[in-house]
Amino acid sequence: MDLAKSNLTRNILIGLGLGVIAGLVLSQMISFQVDEAGKFLTDKNGRKILSDGFVETYVVSGGLELLGAIFIKALKLIVVPLVFVSLVCGTAALDDIRKLGTIGLKTLGLYLGTTGIAISIAIGLSLVFKPGSGLSEVAKRVYEPREGESILEVLSGIVPNNLASAFLQADMLQIIFSAVLLGVALLVSGQPGQRILNLFSDLNEVIMKLIVIIMFYAPIGVFAKIAQVFATEGFDTILALGKYFLLVVVALVIHGTIVYPTLLKVLSGLNPITFFRKMRDPQVFAFSTASSNATIPVTLRTLENRMGAHNKVASFTVPLGATINMDGTAIMQGVATVFIAQFAGIDLGIGQILTVIFTATIASVGTAGVPSAGLIMLVIVLNQVGLPVEHIGLIIGIDRLLDMVRTAVNVTGDCAVTCIVAKSEKQLDEKIYNDADAG
Ligand code: ASP
């Protein structure tokens, strides 16, 4: 069985478009719970709570919720086995284990470097356009900060002390660590290793087919997720915070359409237009799921089948990128920090700005590839420069939409870096990359 690829992409885009329309129509039909003073009631994540009318209960929280949840769960279902099996195969396919070090260093360097660029753009724009000055508190909602993981905890947590719990918790860094270790062991185990490896190769094929099957459901899943977001995320809040919203989006667009293509061209000589044509599927998935992790199956499939990156590189860079490379998130954190400082009337000195650049780069590394994770890590950045954390309540109302856009940028960054690293390691088949119909 193979996919009618162009039809699927087309159908997913139709699902996206219909989702936006349905969401906007629904947003006119629903209402939210308010207290006696007429203020919106919010849940513990700062989201407005729907009232209990028919459309709210059966359409938005019922049908759309169900269809969307099935979509996300089906994707997540294959992430862990996919990453593990694919990375074992990728590692064992390295003819020289030292290559792992080179690939690892190049990837880390590019991931951190691009994040540094991203946040610098964000802060530069925010200092010039001052999104937080002269703002009223109209949009403010309550925010109760949750504990984010510190970078030390992230680092020490890379080594699992129990493989089963790494799998159960879908801890990506632990899974990456275990898969690389097993891949290396298989590589040096001679015949027995080869026999097990054959099994893994077969499993890899089967999992790839599983992705294809699950993707058939994507147009419906994308429709449901998008419709729900557009129905419940108030555009009134976007207007109130228009400058902040716009600045984050502009910084994301600059990073996505100028920085990545330039790096691709300069560092690898690859055609950026071809790259963007092939990025449509992962970008739409990232946009509608707001999760780099849930998008891994599509990202990996696109890189290997459509762009010609070898599994040796992609199986390592993609899960790692979905876990630590969050340029879009760093952009939001940069703009949000300057925004909150300006709102609170605090001038950030050059030392503090450098601290923000450094902390946000690290914080974005520690941000999990799941919806809203960036907001949790923003607490660390704000604490580091002594800004009031409760002001996160200002931006929470529009964060879901921004989350969708920044996740698309996060995933684009993973793919751009994978192509650059794969090309430099001679692990990119340019025939496939340049073939518009590949995959
Ligand atoms: N949702 C983002 C991602 O999965 C993380 C974030 O910025 O919240 O890449």
Residues whose N, C-alpha, C, O or C-beta is under 5 A from the ligand:
A	BS01	LIG	A290 S291 S292 N293 T329 A368 G369 V370 P371 S372 A373 G374 L375 D403 T407 N410
